[in-house]
Amino acid sequence: MALALTAGTASAEAPAKRVVLTNPDSGRAVEVSLGDDIEVRLERYYEKSRTYTWDAPQTSDAAVLTRTKGAVTADGSAAAVFRAKNQGVATISVTRKCRPDDGHICPLIIVPWKAKIKVK
């Protein structure tokens, strides 16, 4: 009687990774793989008698990037986690809001925070 020996096959898939994007990453292009997470952490900041706060980060295409977590803190910081679900390109965007100190005004310029994510 002959014995057949077979070797088990190990998975060649790399574990999912997490890419973290913060305030200075606006305009950045990132390439990720299916299953990877993209974490966005935006801190509110104070500049020249103005406090800048954030809305919750959004995706331009939920079929490519699915938001699994998202919140805005009481101080105006924002955080979200997106999972790369399908191949394609999506943009994560966030709107910044200005809150002036008493006696000051905010500029009438909207500067969105954006990151272009390519899922391969």
Secondary structure, DSSP 4 states (H G I P E B T S, - for coil): -PPP--PPPPP-PPPP-EEEEEGGGTT-EEEE-TT-EEEEEE--EEETTEEEEE---EES-TTTEEEEEEEE-TTS-EEEEEEE-SSEEEEEEE-EEEEEPTT----S----EEEEEEE-
